[in-house]
Amino acid sequence: MEVDLEVNATQPAAEPSTVSPNSSTTLPVGFVYNQEMTSHCRIDGSTHEEQPARITCIYDAIVKANYHTRMIQLPIREVQDYEALLVHTEDHWRNVLEYAHMSSQKITDTADFYEQQSLYVSPGTTRAARLSTGGVIEACLAVVEGRVRKSIAIVRPPGHHAEPGAPMGFCFLNNVAIAARVVQEKTKIKKIMIVDWDVHHGNGTHTAFNDNNSILYLSLHRYDGGHFYPGGTLGSVHSCGEGAGLGFSVNIPWPGKGMGDADYLHAFQRIVMPIGTEFAPELVIISSGFDAAEGDTLGQCHVTPAGYSHMTHMLSGLANGRLVVALEGGYNLQSISDSALAVTKVVCGDPPEELPPLTASEVGAETVWLVSKQHCQFWKCLDPRACEPREEVEPMSYTIPELVKAHRQYFLASQYHLMAIPILDSDLNERFSTQLLCSSDLFEKQNLIVFVHEFGNLRVELENAKCDAKLETSYFASTLPHIDATKAIIEWTKKENFSLVDINLFPKRPEYPAAHASKNKDVVQMRRELLTYLWDNYIQLSGAKQIIFIGHGVAASHVLACIEQRAAGVMRQVKGIVLVIGQSEIPLLSKNSSDVLRTWYKKHSFVAVPQNHHIFSGEPKIVKRHGKIIRAGKFYIVTSFLCA
């Protein structure tokens, strides 16, 4: 709301300032801070989310990291009457001034009234609010007048909820809105872009510039269908401004909690930066609330310090680098300290923190698409087709290992009538279902072969082999059953009248990798759990009097782990352990294994390794825990594999 400047006769006549054309890289960075702003506090000493420690902890973090030495401290002052009235009504301004004269009794008596507006007042509120607004004004003027290249305003109370006619939501005066209007009045800067990444919609700022086309307001906030504070429809995607300001208010309204770096950066890349580039501002002001940060219980979102640093870095590329960061909300002291420090580092010229590869969430991508659809009528740069979410479809591609394993399963079922062993454990079933096979006579024969391998693990199977076309062609193009030793083993077991359990420990990819990772189970643990599960529920209950384990390649180490976990039963029922090792490390029993088990294993094991294996060079030394190692050529290994 614009107010005639004649309402205050003491207003100084301001000559428009010019923007210095000198190189901005030689200018210092400025910051505004004054501990007097902590005078706004509850008079009964009780805690509140908007507490004085919010600014002191940020300042302390900057000092601790020694970044205050890379900036100059700018003078701070109270906002003047005529400046506040550029945005607020006279009644509103008089009410803010009145707080300084309220008695303790009146503050106590009116506490419920202010609580309904999400406020509290104290004798220090007026002073703190005026310093907060004056600090943001000075931070902006220092940038546009060429005294600093960028600035940070560490101020409180925040301001973006304060409407032209009423305070609300922890806010008394709209710091950023007033500062933007003062810049327009006092300098030649007219086009200003305000980016509000506080988790709450800045209803006060939006209202102040709803019909203004010289100030572009973009807000990324939780909306939750209009039920998240401050509520209503002003923060919706369809609220785009009115009159001359139509299209110059851009809301990016998240539909719920949980939004993170990927969602915010996607919005920046598809909406904020394209519109900002087309608008071509002369000054960028960030309404920098940190209540969307990881750890803030009010915002319940997950933006990291690195995410804030990247957003700051992108905005630094606009307006010839003229950027002001003004603190708004953020109520977890650790979160706002870490986030503000990350932003400070970028403002001082450091590169943003590294981020891993990111993908926006489904709801985040849909929100950005809806915003693009709404605002493409106002901004030529927006292309809704480029950010339209794609519907989830069933994957139509498969990895080579999955194809190899599927072929093997079909071959063994159709040619040798092997059956799948059911797994009742849901986690194990997700990763290993259909990879556990057995002959139909499992519970009928006296002799049982348990073959444990990782067939399909091409990385391991081709490890240490020279990469030549002949080898690769032979591996992938040859008939798989002739490559897979299982065929020979099955025919041998049938000939000897043995039953068979075939265990493939090379796991499937989880259907939902993120959900699986959250269970914090590594694959090694799951393989070993699978073997003990099979021992407890099938192998030891089979009735076989003589059981032979055959472990192939890297699966051999899991066989030994199972032996240790079920030592008593294994030494009673298992008559032999055959391990066929390539050039990988030879597995051995753990140092915690009993001497009885080591002696048993040495007597009942057959560990076939190539003649040129490095263990025969003396490193590492062969010990009892390695079992009975047989040095053999590759053809002898195959023979031993079948006849041991």
N, C-alpha and C positions, 0 to 999 in steps of 0.2 A: 504493500500500500504506500503510495507516494503522498507526502504531506508538504503543503506550502511552507517553504523555508522561512517565511516571515513570522511564523508562530513563536520564534525565539529571537528576540532582537539582538541577543549577544552573539549570534552566529558569526564567525569570522568570514570575511570575504576570501574565498579560496581561488587562487590562480591555478588553472589546470597545469599539472606537472607533465613532463614529457618522459617517455621511456628512453633511457640511455642506449645509444646504439653500440656501446663498447662491448667487447667480448665478455660474455657471461661467465666463461670458464675461469676468468681471473678474479671474479667477485667471490666474496666469502658466502657461507651459508649462515643464516640467522636463526635464533630461537628466542621465544618469549616464555618467561616463567617468573612467577612471583609467589612466594609462600603465603602472602596475605590472602590468596584465594582459598586457603584452608580454613578461613574464618567462618565460612558457611558450613555449619555443622549442627547437629541436634543439641539443643540446650540441656537435655537430660543425660547426655553422654551415651545414649544407646546407638547401636550400629545401624547403618543404612547402606543399601547398595551404592548410592552415590555419595561416597565418603571422601574425606580430605586426602586419604592415603593414595587415592587414584593418581593424583599428579605427582606426589612426592616419590612414589615408587618408580614412576617413569623417569623422572629426573635423576633419581639415584642410579637407575640402570644405565642411563646414558653416561653419567659421571664415572661409574665403575668400569665401563668399557672404554673410557677416555675419549669419547666422541665430543664432549663439551669443548675440548681443546681444538677441535676442527671447525668450531662454529663461533660466531660472536653473539653475545646476548644483547638483544634489542631492548630499548626502553619500553616500559609498559605504563599505561595510563588508564584512567577511567573513561568510558564512553561518555560523550557529551550529549546534552539534551537534543540538539538539532540532529545529531547523528542517529540517535535511537528513534527519533520521530520520522526518519526516512522509511522505516518499516512499521513501527508500532504506533498505536493510537495514544493520544494524550492521557486518557484514563488508565490505560495499561502502564504507561511510563510512571504516572503518579503513584500507582499502587506499588510498583517495584521500589520507588524511593521511600515509601512509607514503612517498608519492612525495618529500616534502620531505627525507627522511632517506636517500634512496638515493645511494650513491656513484656517481661517474662510471663506474667499472668495472661496477657492477651494472646501470646504465642501458644500457651498451653490450652486456652479456651478455644482457639481457632484451629487446633491441630487436626481435628477430624475433617474440617472443611477443606484444608489443604491436602489431606491424605486422599480425599476423593479425586483430587486432580493429580495424584501421584507426585506430591510436593511436600516439602517441609521448609519452614522458614526459621530464621534466627536473626539476632541483631547484626550479624556479619554478612547476611545474605546480599544486601544491597551493594556493599563494597565489593564482595567477591564477584557478583554478576557484572558490575560495571567494569571491573578489571579484566574479567574474562572477555567481554566484548571488545574493550579497548585494546587488549592484547592481540586479538585476531585482526583488528583494524591496522594496528602498527605492523604486524607481520605482513599484511597484504601491501601496505604502502611502501614498506622497505623493498619489496620485490619490484613493484611496478615503477618506483622511482629510481631503480638501478643501484640501490645501496647494497643489496645482497641478491644472489641469483635464485635462491630458494629459501623458504623459511618454515619453521615448525612452531606451532602455538600450543604449548602444554598448559591448557587452561581448564577451568571448571568454575561454575557449573556449566554443563553442555547447553546447546541452544536450539537444535533443529526442530524440536517439538513446539517451541514457543511461537504461537500464532500472532498475527498483527494485533489482535485484541485481547489475548489471554495467555497466561503462562500455563504450562502443563508438562507432565512427563519428565520431571527433574530439571526442566528448562524454564528460565525466566525471561531472558532476552535472546533473540535469535542472532547469535554471534556472527555466523557466516553470512546471513542475509544482510545484516547491517553493514558488515565490512564490504560486501560486494557493492552495495549502493553508495557507500562513501567513496570507494575507488572510482565509480562512475562519475560522481559529483566533483571530486577533487583532481582527477587526472584525465588524460585523453583516452584511457582504456575504457572501452564500452562493451566489448563482447567478452563475457565471462562464462566459463563452464564450471558448474558445481557437481562434483561426483560424491554422492552420499552412500558409503558402504556400511554404515551402521545397520545392525540387523533389524532395526525398527524404521518404518517409513518416516521420513522427515516432513511430516504434515505441515509444520509451520513454514518451512522453506518453500515447499511446493505451493502453498497458498499465497505466499508473498509474491511469487513470480508466475502465477498461473496464467496471467494475461500479458506476459512480458516476453518479447522475442529477442531481447538483447542478452538475456541470461538463460542459458541452457541448464536445466536441472535433470540429472539422472540419478535414480535411486535403486540400489539393489537391496532388497529387504524381504523378510518373511511376511507373508500376507495371510496365509491360511484361510482363504475364502473371506477375508475381511474380519476375522476373529482375533488376529494377533494385534497387539498394541501398535498404534493407537486405534485401530479398528476403522470401520466404515469403508467406503468405496473409493476414497481419494487415492489410495495406494494401489488400485487395481490397474491391470494392463490397459483398460479402456480410458483411464483418466489421463488425457494427453495435453491438458491445457485448454484455454478457450480464447476466443477473439484473436488478437494479434499473437498471442502466445500458443496457439494451437500447434501441437507437434514439438514444442520446446520443453515439455515435461514428459520424461520417459521413465516409466516404472518397470522394473524387472522384478515381479512379485513371486518369490518362491512359495510353493504351495504347502510347505511344512518344514520341519526340522531336519537336521542331518546334512545340509548342503556343505560342500567342501571346496578345496582349491580347484578341482577340475570344473565344477559348475561355475564358479566365479570367473575363472580365466576363460572359459568358453564364452560367457556373457561378454567379457571384455573384448575378446577377439571378434565376436560376431555383431555386437551391438555398440558397446561403449566407444571403442576406438574408431570404428568406421564413422559413427555419427560425429564424434569429436573432430575427426579429420575434416569432414565435410563442413562442420560449423566453423572451424578455424578460429578458436578462441584466442584472445590476447592474454588471458590469465586463466589458470586452472586452480580451483580451490577444492581440496578434499575435505568433506565432512567425515572425519576419520574416527568413527566409532569402532571399537574393537570387541563388541559383544557378539559378533559372529565367529569369534576366535575359538579354537579348540579349548575346552575347559570352562567356558562361560555358561553357567547354568540357566541364565535367562534366555540366551539366544539358542542354545542347544545345537549349534552348528560346528563345523570342523575346519575352518580356515586356519592355516598355519602361518607362522611368521614368514616363511618362504613365500606363501601365497600373497600376503600383503606386500612383500618386497617386489614381487613381479608386477603387481598392479600399479604400484608406485612408479616403477621403472617405465612402464608403458605410458603412463600419464606424463612423465617427464619429457616425452618426445613431442608434446603439444605446446603451443603458445611460446615457441622459442625457448622452452625450458623454464618459463616463469610458473612456479608451482608453490602453493601454500598448503600445508597440512595442518588442519585445526582439529583438536581432539573433541570428540563428541562422547558417546557412551563407551561401555566396556567395564565389567564389574568384577572380573576375576583378576586380582592384582598381579599374579604371575603371568597370566595370558596377556594383559595389556602392556606389561613391562617388556616381555619378549617381542610382542608384535610391534610396539612403538620403536623399540631399538632396531628391529629389522628395517622398518621404514626409514629411520634416521640414517642408517648406514647407506641406503640408496640415495637419499637426499644429499648426503655428503659426497657422493660420487662413487661409492663402492658398487660392484655388480650385484645383482640380486642373488639370493641363495639358490643353490641348485635344487631342482625338483625332479622327481622320477617321471616316467611317462604317465600321462593322465588321460582319463576318459570321463566325460561328463556323465552323470547319472541319467537315467531315463527321464525322470521328472525335471531335471535341470535342462536337458536338451529340449524337452517339450516346451518348457517355459520360454526359453530363448527363441524358439521357433514362433510361438504365439506373439511375442513382443515384436519380432521381425515382421510378421504378417500385419500387425496393427500399425506399425510406424513406417512401413515401406511407402505408404502414400505421402509421407512428409519428407523422407530422406531417400535420395536416389541410390545411396551406397548400400542399402539393405536389400538382400536377396533371400526371401524366405525359402526358396528351393534349396539353397546351399546349406541350410541348417535344419531342414526337415528331418525329424527322427525317422529312422527306418524300422519297420516292424520286425520283431524277432522271428526268425525262421529256423527251422531245424537245420543243423549243420549238414552240408552236402559233401563235405570233404573229410577224408580220413587220413591218418598218418600211416606211413609204411608199416611200422610195427603193428598197428591195429589190423591192417589188411593181412599181414603175415600170420598173426595169431588167429584171426578168423578162419583163414584157409586151413591152418593146422587143426583147429578144432573140428571143422567140417570133415577133414580127411580122417581123423582118428575116430569120429563118431560113425561115419559111413563105412569105413573099411574094417575097423576093428571093434566096433560096437562099444566103445568106451562111453561111460555115462558121466554127466556132470554131478559133482558133489555139492549139495546145498550148503549155504552158509547162513546161519541165523543172525550173526552179528551184522548190523546194518552198515557200519563203517567198512568192515572188511568186505562185505558183499558188494559195496559200491565200486571198490577197486579191483576185486579179484573174481567176481562172479563169472562162471563159465570157463575159468582157467584151471579149475581143479577137476580132474577126470579120474575115473577108476574103472577097472574091469567089473563085469557083472558078478563075478565070483569072489568079490572082496572078502565076504564073511564065510567062505566055504573052504578055502585052500589053507594048507599048513605053512606055505612059504609065500612071503610078500615082498615085492620090490617097491620101494618108494623112490621115485625119480624126481629130483628137485633141480630146477634150472631157471633160466631167464630167457627162454626162447623169444625172439623178437626184439631183444635189446641190441639193435644193430650197432650202436656206438661202442658197446663193450665187445661184441663179437668181431668187429672189424678193427678193434684197438690193436696197435702195434703192427698192423699189416700195411704194406706199401700200397699207396693209392694208385692203381693202374687200371686201365679200362678192362683188361682181361679179367682181373679179379672181381671187379664190381659187376661186370656182365654175368660172370659165372654165378655170382651170389644171388643176384636178383632174377636171373632168367632161367636158371636151372630148376628142375622140378623140386619143390620144397621138401617133399618127404625124403628124397635122397640126400639132401643137405642135413636134415634134422635127424639126429641119431636116434630119435624116439622110435622110428620104424624098426630099426634093427633090434632095439631093446624089447619092443612088444613081441616081435616074432620069436625072440629068444625066450621070453617069459612064457609064451604059449607052448613052445617046444618043451620047456622044462616043467610045464604044468604049475606055474606060479601065478599068483594074482598080482595086480599092478595098481599103484596110485601114482598119477602123473600131476606134478605141482609146478605151475608156471608162476614164479614170483615177480615177473615184470608187470607192474600194476598198470591198470587203465588210467587214463586222465579222468579226474573227477568231473562230473557234469557241471558242478558249480564250484570252480576253483577257489573263489574268495571265501565261500562258506566253509569249504574243507580246510583251508588254511587257518581259519579261526579256531579249529578244534585243536590246533597245536600238536598234531601227531605227525612225526616225520615218517618217511616211507620205510626206513630201516626198522623202526619200531613196529610198523604195521606188518611187515614181512615176518618178523619173528613172532608176533602175536598170532599170525595165520598158521605158522607151523605148529605152535603149541596147541592151538585150537584143533587142528587136524589130528595131532597125536592124542589129545584127550578124548575126542569125540568119535574118531574113526579108527586110527591105526592101532592103538593099544587094545581096542575093543573088537578088532577083526577076528580074533581067535587064532591068528597065525603064531606058530611056535618059533619060526625063524624069519626075522625081518632084516632086509638089507637096504640101507640108505645109499643112494647114488647121488652125489652132488656135483653139478657141472658148473665150472667157471665161477663167477662171483657169487652164485647161490650157495657155494660150499660153506662160506662163513656163517650163513644163517642155519645150515644144518648143525654146525658145531654149537651155535647158540642154543638150539633146541635140545641138543644132547645135554648141555650143562643144566638147563632149566628142568629137565625131566630125567636126571641122571640115574636114579634108582630103577625106574621102569625101563629105561633104555638098556642099561647093563644086564637086565634080566631077559629082555625079549630080542634085542638087536644082536645079530651075529656078525655083522660086518658093516663098515663104513667105507665106501669107495668114493674118493674125490678125484675128479679129473680137472687139473689146473692148467691154464695157459701160461702166459707171461706175467700174469698179475701176482700180487703178493699171496703167499701161501698162508691160508688161515691157520690159526692155532688156538688151543684152549686158553681161556683167560688165566691170568696169574692167580686168581682166587679159586680156581678149580682144585678139587681134592687130589691127593696123590693116588688114591684108589682109582679115580676116573682117568687120570693120566696114564696109569699102567694099563688099564683096560683099553683105552683108546689106542695106545701104542701097539697092543697085541691084535686088536680087531680092525685096524685101519689099513687102507691101501691108498696112498696119495701119489697119483701118477703126475709127473711134471716133465716138461721137455728137457732134453739133454743140455740145452744152452741156457737154462734158467739161471738167473743171477744168484740164487741162493747157494749154488755150488761153488761160487767164488769165495765163499766164506763170510759174506755179509748179506743178511744177518746169520748168526750161528744157528745151526740146526739143533733143536732141543726136543725133549720128550713130548712136549705139548704140540709139536708139529705132526705127531703120528709117524707111521712108517712110510717114509718117502721113497718112491721108486723112480729112478732116473731112466727115462725111456725116450725113444724116438717116436715120431708122431704115429707111425703105423702100429708100433707096439702099444701105444696108448689106446688106440681104438680096439685092439684085440683084448687088452687087459680090461677095458671098459665092459666088455661083454662076458668075459670069462672069469673074472676075479672071484 
